[in-house]
Amino acid sequence: MKRFFAFVKKEFYHIFRDYRTLLILFGMPIAQILLFGYVITTDLKDVKIAVYDPTPSEVSQQLVHKLESSGYFIVDQYLNSPSEAEAIFQKGDVREVIIFEAGLAENLVKEGKGNIQLLIDASDPNMGNLVNQYTQGIIRSYQAEMIDAPAVQGGINVESRMMFNTDLASVYMFVPGTMALILMLISAMMTSISIAREKEMGTMEVLLVSPLKPLQIILGKVTPYVALSFINAVTIIILGNTVFGVPVKGSLILLMGESLLFILLALSLGILISTAAKTQQVAMFISLFALMLPTILLSGFIFPIESMPEILQYISAIMPPRWFIVIIKNIMLKGAGITFVWQETLILIGMITFFIFMSVKKFKIRLE
């Protein structure tokens, strides 16, 4: 038994000396429980809305104040016309437009009823449904509190209209998100093992003594995967449209161009990982751990970014899939053009430039 306990003691020492093992044993569970605990929520927080109020009154102003004071909504802007709603949605910031009818307060007093229309961005059906429920709940609460007030003795009729996804089909959310997830994981993993494989197989020396410069070697590694990943993107779009009925309302050429841009970003990120990893196994582990969970949790694929703690919102801003999902939703579901997605496009271009620069910088011209 002494030998057995000595062996167990040795194993404990071995584990405690290896910081990577300790990180996996204790760091990963803590990180995951914190991420899941803060990210997975059905509550709304700081959702941006727009308001059209042609005849401001005490009733409409109180309703807007009640919406803002709830903590669920932030009034981002006031519209001059209901026709501005679609352009506001295409920008991607506003989730809901509240349209008060002209003379709402007077109609409540004279006719005993008034109308409010809710235009809701349902490209994310779960979010759209929550926004609708919370808004209507706040309006009902306002009526219950003010039932004895002369201005609201009548009932407020609320009509909800789901934009871009009338039936609240969940596939409208999953096809764009899955496309981003697949392209990010497959493209990054395929390239992350490329240079690591050269190191393991001992063929890196051949590349290092060749007349090729580091940038040429890196681009040479990326190029074959560009075409293969692009075929994947086209396949996903075709299946989404023909099998699941997800429309492509915007420019198909723009959609393909943005997909190619995201593929280049994923491949450049994979190359950066491969220059840092010494083995294929390490490269693949980094790709899966560092890309899969953040893409699912922090990109807005499933969980609304507005409801996350502020620190996670900042982290989300450096997640490439977040911007790509915004782009393809705007193009496919809202029919937006480059004028509405140019900021996200520039962010992707900036990330590509950064990853390629870092890859070239970290690329070692000598084997250690």
Phi and psi in degrees as a GROMACS rama.xvg file:
@    title "Ramachandran Plot"
@    xaxis  label "Phi"
@    yaxis  label "Psi"
@TYPE xy
-60.8248  -40.1219  LYS-2
-64.2538  -40.2684  ARG-3
-63.391  -48.0058  PHE-4
-65.6907  -33.3226  PHE-5
-65.2608  -38.4144  ALA-6
-66.5751  -43.415  PHE-7
-61.9101  -42.155  VAL-8
-60.3752  -40.2654  LYS-9
-62.8651  -39.0419  LYS-10
-66.2134  -38.6933  GLU-11
-61.807  -44.5798  PHE-12
-60.0275  -41.9655  TYR-13
-62.157  -41.6101  HIS-14
-66.9152  -46.1538  ILE-15
-67.8535  -23.9829  PHE-16
-78.7943  -22.3685  ARG-17
-95.9032  102.068  ASP-18
-64.9365  -27.7943  TYR-19
-68.0942  -38.4268  ARG-20
-66.5571  -42.1873  THR-21
-63.1991  -36.6562  LEU-22
-63.3741  -41.8299  LEU-23
-68.8527  -40.7918  ILE-24
-69.727  -42.8367  LEU-25
-114.039  -36.5883  PHE-26
-70.1177  -44.517  GLY-27
-63.8361  -47.2028  MET-28
-60.5271  -39.4089  PRO-29
-65.3213  -45.5197  ILE-30
-61.9256  -41.2382  ALA-31
-68.9259  -42.4676  GLN-32
-67.8088  -35.057  ILE-33
-68.5475  -43.4444  LEU-34
-62.4354  -51.8431  LEU-35
-64.3326  -36.6136  PHE-36
-66.3955  -37.5538  GLY-37
-88.3813  -32.4741  TYR-38
-84.123  -43.6381  VAL-39
-79.6846  100.028  ILE-40
-150.224  148.543  THR-41
-103.995  9.49007  THR-42
-88.3203  149.678  ASP-43
-95.0067  151.865  LEU-44
-156.443  126.321  LYS-45
54.6879  42.9134  ASP-46
-78.3714  127.777  VAL-47
-79.4462  132.929  LYS-48
-131.001  161.882  ILE-49
-120.93  153.936  ALA-50
-128.778  134.91  VAL-51
-116.792  114.562  TYR-52
-131.66  90.5737  ASP-53
-65.3649  -30.2362  PRO-54
-131.698  82.8153  THR-55
-54.9055  135.823  PRO-56
-141.543  174.521  SER-57
-61.2786  -38.4491  GLU-58
-64.8038  -50.0108  VAL-59
-64.8517  -39.5397  SER-60
-66.845  -37.825  GLN-61
-66.5544  -39.1832  GLN-62
-64.4335  -44.4189  LEU-63
-62.3963  -42.5745  VAL-64
-62.7741  -39.8867  HIS-65
-66.8692  -37.4769  LYS-66
-63.7166  -44.5561  LEU-67
-69.7785  -41.2883  GLU-68
-70.797  -14.5475  SER-69
-67.7562  -22.575  SER-70
87.48  -7.77589  GLY-71
-87.5926  -28.1387  TYR-72
-129.643  150.89  PHE-73
-127.932  125.286  ILE-74
-76.1569  109.447  VAL-75
-80.5261  -38.1636  ASP-76
-165.081  162.516  GLN-77
-107.285  135.15  TYR-78
-92.6479  152.98  LEU-79
-91.3758  -17.333  ASN-80
-157.448  146.479  SER-81
-61.4671  -23.8809  PRO-82
-66.8453  -13.9986  SER-83
-78.5037  -9.57929  GLU-84
-60.7688  -46.1693  ALA-85
-63.9381  -41.7251  GLU-86
-63.5265  -36.2209  ALA-87
-64.1743  -43.0261  ILE-88
-64.9542  -36.6561  PHE-89
-66.6015  -25.658  GLN-90
-69.5726  -25.3706  LYS-91
92.5681  -4.00147  GLY-92
-88.6969  -41.5177  ASP-93
-87.8608  133.481  VAL-94
-98.4626  -19.95  ARG-95
-151.662  142.279  GLU-96
-118.566  123.91  VAL-97
-101.307  121.364  ILE-98
-112.035  112.021  ILE-99
-86.5757  137.533  PHE-100
-70.5042  155.643  GLU-101
-65.3888  132.47  ALA-102
68.6525  39.9995  GLY-103
-58.6839  -49.4188  LEU-104
-63.7307  -42.3763  ALA-105
-64.3721  -40.0253  GLU-106
-65.4632  -35.4338  ASN-107
-64.3143  -37.8076  LEU-108
-77.2575  -47.3185  VAL-109
-78.2435  -45.322  LYS-110
-103.14  -10.5445  GLU-111
80.3405  10.1474  GLY-112
-156.982  157.207  LYS-113
-147.393  163.502  GLY-114
-124.308  139.454  ASN-115
-131.455  133.406  ILE-116
-110.203  135.315  GLN-117
-110.068  118.547  LEU-118
-100.896  121.342  LEU-119
-124.167  132.794  ILE-120
-74.1453  106.76  ASP-121
-104.477  20.5657  ALA-122
-62.0562  -28.6544  SER-123
-106.456  98.3293  ASP-124
-62.3177  -37.654  PRO-125
-62.9692  -45.2446  ASN-126
-64.9432  -43.4923  MET-127
-60.9167  -41.2253  GLY-128
-66.0864  -40.7118  ASN-129
-65.0778  -44.1006  LEU-130
-59.391  -43.1534  VAL-131
-62.8727  -47.2783  ASN-132
-63.6562  -44.6591  GLN-133
-65.943  -41.9709  TYR-134
-64.0898  -48.3939  THR-135
-63.9612  -36.2822  GLN-136
-63.9066  -39.8135  GLY-137
-68.2302  -39.4492  ILE-138
-65.0182  -42.6729  ILE-139
-62.9883  -39.976  ARG-140
-63.368  -39.7598  SER-141
-62.1469  -43.9438  TYR-142
-63.2839  -39.1137  GLN-143
-66.0215  -36.8612  ALA-144
-72.6414  -32.512  GLU-145
-110.023  24.6769  MET-146
-61.2969  -28.4355  ILE-147
-90.584  -7.57582  ASP-148
-73.4915  139.093  ALA-149
-59.4671  -32.4118  PRO-150
-73.7805  -18.5654  ALA-151
-128.281  33.6277  VAL-152
-67.1221  -30.0878  GLN-153
-81.9198  178.484  GLY-154
-96.8742  147.56  GLY-155
-97.602  118.569  ILE-156
-90.2149  122.147  ASN-157
-108.676  122.227  VAL-158
-110.976  124.162  GLU-159
-103.644  136.136  SER-160
-128.803  118.036  ARG-161
-84.9639  121.746  MET-162
-93.5156  140.067  MET-163
72.3164  -7.10886  PHE-164
-161.939  73.9698  ASN-165
-57.4327  -39.4787  THR-166
-88.6064  2.12111  ASP-167
55.4988  42.2395  LEU-168
-71.7603  125.245  ALA-169
-66.9397  -22.4303  SER-170
-64.3448  -24.7646  VAL-171
-64.5194  -25.765  TYR-172
-87.9642  -40.0252  MET-173
-77.5579  -32.5374  PHE-174
-64.4111  -51.7876  VAL-175
-60.8089  -42.1577  PRO-176
-66.1316  -41.5169  GLY-177
-66.2797  -36.7549  THR-178
-60.4205  -45.6785  MET-179
-63.8801  -42.1498  ALA-180
-64.2604  -47.3029  LEU-181
-64.5586  -47.5587  ILE-182
-63.3894  -39.4353  LEU-183
-66.1954  -48.7145  MET-184
-69.2015  -50.8468  LEU-185
-66.2348  -47.3924  ILE-186
-64.1689  -44.9644  SER-187
-67.5329  -41.4852  ALA-188
-67.2929  -39.2668  MET-189
-61.2486  -39.4101  MET-190
-86.8886  -25.7995  THR-191
-65.0894  -26.1968  SER-192
-93.4279  -4.4136  ILE-193
-66.801  -56.2876  SER-194
-71.2326  -35.2696  ILE-195
-60.8083  -36.8747  ALA-196
-65.9231  -39.3439  ARG-197
-61.1862  -39.2719  GLU-198
-65.8807  -44.6611  LYS-199
-67.6951  -37.1953  GLU-200
-82.9594  -7.01961  MET-201
78.5307  13.4741  GLY-202
-93.8706  1.40973  THR-203
-65.428  -31.7271  MET-204
-59.8492  -37.1917  GLU-205
-63.264  -40.8476  VAL-206
-68.9463  -37.4707  LEU-207
-69.7638  -31.4395  LEU-208
-90.0579  -3.59397  VAL-209
-76.7826  162.363  SER-210
-73.0023  -1.49208  PRO-211
-70.9132  140.075  LEU-212
-84.6483  160.915  LYS-213
-52.9345  -42.1212  PRO-214
-62.4183  -39.1276  LEU-215
-67.2144  -39.0093  GLN-216
-64.0853  -44.1489  ILE-217
-64.4745  -47.0538  ILE-218
-63.8762  -34.2477  LEU-219
-65.0669  -33.7855  GLY-220
-70.1462  -34.8824  LYS-221
-78.663  -40.0083  VAL-222
-51.7914  -48.1219  THR-223
-61.5505  -30.2578  PRO-224
-80.4219  -17.6567  TYR-225
-61.0583  -49.6086  VAL-226
-64.1903  -42.3649  ALA-227
-65.1675  -41.9986  LEU-228
-69.3007  -33.9108  SER-229
-64.5122  -37.6063  PHE-230
-61.6388  -39.9033  ILE-231
-60.2285  -43.6892  ASN-232
-62.399  -45.1469  ALA-233
-62.0625  -41.7257  VAL-234
-61.719  -43.2714  THR-235
-63.124  -43.5574  ILE-236
-64.5082  -42.8513  ILE-237
-64.0307  -45.6575  ILE-238
-64.5085  -42.1124  LEU-239
-60.6375  -37.8531  GLY-240
-78.8941  -45.3652  ASN-241
-83.9397  -36.6633  THR-242
-89.6512  -44.2288  VAL-243
-104.678  -6.20071  PHE-244
74.517  22.2798  GLY-245
-77.0905  120.705  VAL-246
-76.4565  161.661  PRO-247
-121.47  87.2306  VAL-248
-79.4152  -25.5404  LYS-249
-91.794  -165.943  GLY-250
-70.4816  124.595  SER-251
-67.0284  -35.4467  LEU-252
-64.5224  -43.1248  ILE-253
-63.6252  -41.328  LEU-254
-61.1427  -44.0088  LEU-255
-66.2414  -38.4527  MET-256
-64.6927  -42.0426  GLY-257
-67.2229  -37.0109  GLU-258
-64.3404  -42.3428  SER-259
-62.4367  -39.6742  LEU-260
-62.3171  -43.1062  LEU-261
-67.9906  -36.0463  PHE-262
-61.2027  -45.0482  ILE-263
-60.4088  -38.4312  LEU-264
-64.1456  -47.3045  LEU-265
-62.4217  -40.7248  ALA-266
-66.6694  -41.2278  LEU-267
-66.0001  -35.2521  SER-268
-66.325  -40.0993  LEU-269
-62.647  -39.6479  GLY-270
-64.0534  -40.6526  ILE-271
-60.9986  -41.3446  LEU-272
-63.9618  -42.0099  ILE-273
-68.3138  -30.2045  SER-274
-71.7731  -24.3581  THR-275
-89.8111  -26.6209  ALA-276
-88.7546  141.648  ALA-277
-89.9414  -23.8428  LYS-278
-129.789  160.187  THR-279
-63.113  -37.3157  GLN-280
-63.137  -43.9805  GLN-281
-65.365  -41.6281  VAL-282
-61.3802  -43.3223  ALA-283
-68.5093  -38.8416  MET-284
-63.3326  -44.5117  PHE-285
-62.2043  -42.1481  ILE-286
-61.1575  -45.0823  SER-287
-70.497  -47.4851  LEU-288
-71.3853  -40.0666  PHE-289
-84.4153  -14.5249  ALA-290
-114.308  -40.1263  LEU-291
-67.7187  -55.7555  MET-292
-62.3016  -47.7117  LEU-293
-60.2876  -35.7259  PRO-294
-65.4516  -39.8448  THR-295
-73.9118  -42.3172  ILE-296
-91.7254  -36.4324  LEU-297
-110.798  6.57405  LEU-298
-97.6265  -5.57789  SER-299
83.2012  8.13791  GLY-300
-60.179  -49.9049  PHE-301
-116.486  -42.4263  ILE-302
-107.451  133.744  PHE-303
-64.8644  132.671  PRO-304
-66.8634  -33.2637  ILE-305
-60.9323  -26.5592  GLU-306
-87.7085  -4.39278  SER-307
-81.8812  156.69  MET-308
-58.6171  155.409  PRO-309
-59.9195  -37.4856  GLU-310
-63.6896  -37.636  ILE-311
-73.163  -28.0284  LEU-312
-66.1668  -38.234  GLN-313
-66.3852  -41.2095  TYR-314
-64.3034  -38.717  ILE-315
-59.7162  -30.8927  SER-316
-65.6976  -20.7412  ALA-317
-98.7707  7.32563  ILE-318
-87.8162  111.496  MET-319
-54.6069  -40.4387  PRO-320
-60.1616  -28.0365  PRO-321
-56.6115  -47.37  ARG-322
-73.4096  -34.4117  TRP-323
-68.8984  -38.4873  PHE-324
-63.5246  -40.871  ILE-325
-60.0073  -43.0451  VAL-326
-63.4489  -51.3292  ILE-327
-72.224  -30.356  ILE-328
-65.3578  -42.766  LYS-329
-63.8354  -40.6578  ASN-330
-75.1732  -48.9755  ILE-331
-73.1304  -44.649  MET-332
-96.5357  -31.873  LEU-333
-106.339  -8.43637  LYS-334
69.5628  25.7119  GLY-335
-73.9798  150.167  ALA-336
-101.182  -172.503  GLY-337
-63.9461  -24.4855  ILE-338
-65.6643  -19.3141  THR-339
-102.44  -11.1303  PHE-340
-124.503  13.778  VAL-341
-67.6823  -32.7018  TRP-342
-66.2646  -47.479  GLN-343
-62.5318  -36.2341  GLU-344
-64.0408  -42.6543  THR-345
-64.3964  -35.8054  LEU-346
-62.3318  -44.4043  ILE-347
-62.9013  -42.2127  LEU-348
-62.6216  -41.4716  ILE-349
-62.5314  -40.2903  GLY-350
-65.5794  -41.4636  MET-351
-59.2399  -47.0805  ILE-352
-59.4291  -43.2131  THR-353
-64.9231  -46.7214  PHE-354
-65.112  -40.7108  PHE-355
-67.0848  -41.4682  ILE-356
-59.8477  -46.31  PHE-357
-66.2974  -34.9956  MET-358
-64.4218  -45.5431  SER-359
-64.3972  -39.3996  VAL-360
-67.2742  -38.586  LYS-361
-84.355  -12.3318  LYS-362
-67.4113  123.199  PHE-363
-90.4649  127.546  LYS-364
-83.5287  -5.89127  ILE-365
-128.669  143.971  ARG-366
-82.6803  138.767  LEU-367
